[in-house]
Amino acid sequence: MKISIITVCLNSEKTIIHTLNSVLMQNYNNIEHVIVDGGSSDNTIQILKKYKNKKNKIIYTKGKSLYESLNIGIKKSTGDLISILHSDDIFNNEKIIKNVALIAKKSKRLVFFGDVVYFKNNNFKDIIRNYPARNLKRKIFFYGNMPPHTGSFYKREVFKKYGYYKKNYKIAGDFEHLLRLIVIKKIKFKILNFIVTRMKAGGLSGKNFNSFLIINNEILKSLRYHNIKTNLLKILLRVPPKIFQYIFLDQKKLNKNFEIKIEHQFEDELYNKINIIQNIKKLNFSKNFILSALNLAFLGSFSKNEIKLNKQLINWPDGVFSKLYKNKLKKIPGRQIIKDIEVDKKIKRIYVMGNLSTNGKKYLQNRFNLPIKHKLLPFGNYEKIIKNLNIKIKKTDLIFLTLPTPKQEQIANYLRSKNKYYKIICIGGSIGIVSGDEKEVPKYLFYFEFLWRLRYETLRRFKRLLTTFYQYTLDIIFNKKINNTKIKLIN
């Protein structure tokens, strides 16, 4: 049985990678993914062009309604069973399509309804609503209720025989379509009794009060179109019982069968681990790596999406904020990294990019007994720096970047994308300290080294400190990106 998954998107750059990955991770081979883009002006189209799936169809439209776009996708599809997966939703695990296909293949039913859960922010396990399909009876439609649309699967003949979505609806076109199928045509359906889809909260139907008004008006319109007597008060009675979908949630039970794997092509975009090394002497020089400090500047920049995680990025714990993040971590100052690191014998040259004084160069020569090459990078933003940064890193090179965070991590990632081999240490201003250009931080400020650094370029550093601290605090309280990131300790 061939399954067609229809995804409609518009300016979905922040979420669609998760949706694409969710389809790719399915362990069922006979899948066709049809994506209809409504004229995105952000990075969505660039993401879709990189989407490597032999069985996908990408259709570009403009000025079409949501339901008109869905109809276009369905008509272009060739599957026996059709599923709708929005561009900010994901399947609950890799077995969903396989399990539904096995059930649908043996069943004479035409529509299959699964449960849906809603997650908050970008934390798939933070469930704020459970929307089950079970106990579905036709009479619920008379009150404006319906089973979850995104958790549904349709055999192809449903659309050919009973029609497509009405394109003049903004939000409730799915309600009208299911009303037509379940109540008017009385087609046979089956409840799957398991979670099919995880939806991001705050979608089109629950966006704001105006959406609430539109959806109620369109529900009334649907019922009256099909000659079902109703009124606004009657359909508003559906709202109070829905409150129970938001309370008494058993998070453990709802997350029991949830699993997400990251496909190779999306590793960089979706990698969600901070790799931490506590013994710098165990750094593996036989592999590519980017080494950076886990401190307030890093965490704040990561929260702000200025730093992206990847498998090759390794952090050493530096400062009180890394200790708050993972209490057992012991601070290692950057100057200690330079003193303790044991450079592999295969390294034949140290290449410093950024600022490097005469004292700093002499220190590195004495410390590592290797030739030192220095490239002074232009002052300015990331785009200005990489404009003429055409550097071929040799397998025998060790790179030191002496820029502030997040600029040095961004440059490191750029070098990573352009070179087959790279061993990069984002060391900031630590070379200046070990070489004696700058006084070492007093012991009583060991965990608050960022305060000691305010002695120089005070205004710029203080502004940067406040901005980063604000972003860090905002994340801890609201966004929770940092807390939701996994920790992997490198032994």
N, C-alpha and C positions, 0 to 999 in steps of 0.2 A: 504493500500500500504506500503510495506516494503522498507525502504531507507537504502542503504549501503554507508557509508562514508569511503573513502580510504585515508589513510595518510601514506606517505613514509617519513622516518626520518633517519638521520645519524648525530650523535653527536649534538643533538638538546636540550640539557639539559636546555638552557637558555630560550627557547621559547615554548617547547612542552606542558608544563603544561597549558598554556593559550589555546592551541588548544584542549587539552583533556577537559578542563573545558567548553570550548565553545560548545562541543558536548553534554556534560552532562547537560548543562543548557537548552537544547532544550525542549520545552513543547510538543513534539511529541513522543509517546511511542515506535512505531515500527521502531527503529533505530538499525542498526548494524554498529559497528565501527571496521574496519579492518586496523590494523597498521602493516606496513612492515618496520622492522629495518634492515638497510644495513650493520650492523656490528659496531655499536657505541662503542667507547672506553672511552667515558666520563660517566656521570651519567644517561644518557638517559634510559638505560635498567632498572636501579633500579627504576626510576620514573614509567616506564611502568608496572613493576611488582606490584607496589602499586596501579595501576589504577583500581579502583573498579567499573566495569561496567559489568553486567551479559551478555550483548549482545556485547561483543568485542572479537576480534580474534587478537592475537599478533603473527606475523610470523617473525622469525629471519633468515635473509639471509646474505650472504657475497659475495662481488665481483660482484654484479649485478648492471647494469646501472639503472638510475632513471626510465626509461620507462619499463624496464624489471621488476623492482620491482612493478610498477603500475599494470602491467599485472598480476603479481602473486596475488596481492591484489584483483583485479577485479575477477579473476578466482576462488578465495577462497570465495568470497562474495556470498550472496544468495538473495540480495534485488531486488525489481522490478525496482528501480530507483537508479542510481549510481552517487555519487558526489565525486569530488577530493578536499581534504582540506590539504594543505601543513602543515608541522610541525612548521611554524612560522606565520600561518594565523588563523583568527577566523571568525565565523559567525557574522553578523551585529547585531543580537539580538536573543532572545530565540524563536521567532516565525518563523524564516526563513524556517526550514524544514517543519513545518506544512503548511505554506502558499504555498510552492512549491509543496508539496504532493497533496494539494487540487486542484491546477491548473493542475498538471500532470495527476491526476486520471481522470479528465473530458476531457482531450485533447487527440487527436490522433497523435499529434506531437511527435517526437522521442527525440529531444534535446531541452533543455531550457537554455537560456542565461540570467544571471543577471549581474548587474553592480558590479564593484570592485573598491575600493579605497585603496590607499597606505598610510600607516602611517609612521612617522619618529621615530627613536629610539624605545622606548617602550611606547610611548604616543599614544594610539589608536585614540585620537581625533585630533592629529596634522597631518592633511591630506596634503600630498604634491602632490598627483596626483589623478585625477578622471578618471577612465577608464570605460566609459559607453558601454553597449552592443547595445543600440538602434541605429537605422539607419543602421543595418547590411545588407549589400548587397553582393552578391557573388563576384562581381568584385573587392572588396577590397583585396581579396587573391592574385590577380595578382600583387599587389604592396607590397606583404609581410605582409599585415595587417591581423588581425584575431580578433574575439571577445575574451573577457577575458576567459581563460581556467578554472581558479579556480572558477569562478562564474557560471560554467555550470553543468547541470544535464543530464544524459543519461539514457534512458530506456534500460534495459538489452539486448534486441534483437539487439540493435545497434552494440554491440561488437560481438555477435554471427554471425550476418549476414554480417557485413562490416569489421570485423577484429579488432585487438587490436593495441596498439602503436608499432611502429617499434623500436626494442631495440638498434639499432646501432646509434641512435641519442643521442647527449649529452644534447642539450638545446631545439631544435625546433621540437621534436617528437610530441608535441601537435599541432603545426602548420600543420605538414604533416597529422596528423589524422583528424583534422577539415577540411583541404583542401579536403581530400578524401571523407569525409561525405557530406560537404556542396556543393562543386563545382563538384566533379566527380560523386558522387552518387545522388546528388541533393535531399537529404532527407529533410523533412519538419522540421522546427524549430520554436520556439516561444521565443519572447523577454519578459522577466519578468517585466522590467521597475521599478525595485527597487534594492537597494544595497543588495547584497547577502553576500559578503565576504570583510573583511579588511585584506590586505596583508602588511607584513613588507617590507619596501623599501630596496633595495640592495640585492635582491634574485639572483638566479643563472643567469638569463638572463641579469641582469643589474649590475653584479658584478664588471666588469672592461672592459678595451678596448679589451682584448683577448676574453672575452665572446661576445662582440659586433661582432667581426670578425667571431667567430664560428657560432653565430646565423644567420648571413647574408649568410654565406657559406651553412648552412643547409637549409635555406629557398630556396636558388637557387637550391640546390640538390633536394628538395621536388617538386618544380615546374617542373623542367626538367624531373624528374622521371615520372610525370604524363603528360608529353608531352605538357606542357604549355610554350610557348615561352616567354622568359624574359631575363633580364640582370641585372648586379649589380646596374647600375645607376637607373634603373626603381624601384628596391625595396628600394633603398636609398631615393627615393622621399617620402616614408612613414614617414621619420623621422621629417621633419619640421612641418607638421600639428600636430604631437604629442606634440609639445611644448605647445599647447593650453590646454592640459590635466594637465599642471603644473601651469598655471596662471589663474587669475580671478576665484579662487576657493571660493565658498560660504561655508565657514566652518560651519556656523550655519545650513544651509540647509543640508549639507552632514552628519552632526551629529544629525539631528533631530530625526531619529528613531533608533539611536544607543543606545544600552543598554547592559550591561554585569552584570551578577550575578555570585557570587562565590559559587560553590558547597561546601558542608560541608567538603569533604575529601581534598579540596585544600585551606582551610581557612588560614592555617599557611603560605603556600607558596605564596598566592596571596593577603593576607590582605594588604590593601593600605591606612590605616588611622593611624594618630598619635593621640592618645587619650591624651588630656591635662587637667590636673586638676589644678585649680588656688587657690582653698581653700582646703588645706591639711586636714583640720578638717572634710571634707566631704568624706574622703576616706572610702570606704565600706569594712569593715572587715568580712562581711558575705560571701564574694566571694574571690576566688583566685585572686591574683594580683602580678605583678612585677612593682615596682615603680622605675623610673630612671630620671635623669636630662636631659632636652633638652638643649644641649649646643653645642659648636663647635665640641667637641670630638664625641658626639653622632651623629650629622648630618654628619660629615665627614666619620665616620665608617659606618653609614647607607648607604651613597652613594656608599661606597666601598663594599657593601654587607657583611660586617662583623657583622652587626646587622640586624635581621629580625623582622618585626613588627608582632604582633598578638593581638587578642582581649584582652588578659589579661595584656598586656604591657601598663602602664600609665606613662606619663611624666609630670614633673613639669617644668615650664619655668625657665631656669637658664642661665644668661649671655646675652650679646648683640646679639649673633647670633640667639637666639630664638626670640628676639625682631625683628630682620630683617626678620625672617621667617614669623612671624605673629605680626604685629606692635603693636597691642593692648595688647600683653602679658606683664605682669609685672614680672620682675625677682624675683625669690625666691631662695636664696642661700641654699645649702645643710644643713648648720648649723641651718637654720631657720626651716627646715623640722623636724629635731630632737627636736627642742624646742617646735614646735607647734603641732606635731602629737598627736592625742588622741587615744591611744591604747585601743582596745576593751577589756572589762572585761574577755572575754573568752580566751584571750592570757595569758598563764601561764609561758612562758619562752622566753627569747631573745637569739637567737643563732647567734653569730658573726663569719663569715668566712672570713679569711684574717688577716690583721694586727690589733692588738688591744693592746694598752699599758695598764699599771696598772692604770694610771689616767683615761684612756678612759673607762675601765671596771667599776671603781668607779663611774664615771659620769653617766653611763647608769643605774647602780643599784639605784642611788639616784633619777635619773630622772623618771624611770619607776617603781621602787619598785618591781622588778622582778628578779629571778635568771638569771645570765648571763653565758651562755656556750660559750667557744671560741675554734675554730678550726683554727690553723695556716695552711694555704695552701702552697704547695711547690712553689718556685719561678720558673717561666718558662712559656711556652706557654700553650694554652688551653688544648691540648691533654695530656700534662704532669699532669696538675692539676686534670683533671677528671679521670685519670687512676685508682686512688684508692679512688675516691670520692663516696663511697657507703653510702649515708646518707638518713635515713628515716625521713622525715619531719612530725611532728605531726600536727594535726588540730589546736592545741593550741600554736604552735610555730610562732614567728616572726623572720625572717631571716634578718640580716644586712650583706651585702657584701661590703668589704672595699678594693676593687681592682680598678685599673684604667679602664676606658672605652677604648675599647669595651669588655675587658676580663670579667668584672663583669656581663655585660648583657649576654654574651655567657654562663657563668657559671649558671646564673639565668635560662636561657632557658633550659640548661641541667637538672637542678633540676626540672624544670617544667615538662619535659618529663618523669622523673622517679618517680614522686610523685603525688598522688591523691590530696593532699592538699598542698598549698604553699602560703605564704604571704612574699614576698621578697622585700627588699628595697636596691637598689644599691646606696650606700651612699658615696663611694669613700673615700676621706680623711677628711670628715667633722667631724667625731668623734674626730679626733686629734685637730681640731680647737675649738670645744665647750668644750673640756676637758682641754684646756690650753696648750697642747703639742706644738701647733703651733699658732703663732700670727694671729689674725683676720685681714682680708684685710682692708686697709684704705678706708674711704668713697669715696675718689676721684677715687678709682679703683673699685668701686662697680660693674660696668658692665664689667670690664676687670680683673676679678679675676685670670684668667689664667696667666696674666703677673706677678702678685704678687707671684705666686707659682714657678716662675723661680728662686727664691732665693735658692731653694734646688734642688739638682740633675739637675743643670742647663743644662748641655749638653744633657742629655736624654730627659728632658722635652721640651727643645727648638727644638730638632729634631722631637719629636712627634708633637709639635705645628705646625711646618712648613709643615710636611707631611699631617696633618689633614686639615690645611688651604688650601693647594694646592688641595686636593681632593674636599673640599667644593667648591672652586672657579671653578674647572673643571666642577663640576656638575651644578653649577648655570649657567655657560656660554654654556656648550655643552650638557651634559647628561640630565639635567633637571629632574632627579629622585626626588629630594627634592621638587621642585615646583609642580610636578605632584601628590604629595602625599596629600591626603585630611586631613583636620584638624577636629577633633571632640572634642568639649569642654565639659567636664564633670561638670555639675552644682552641 
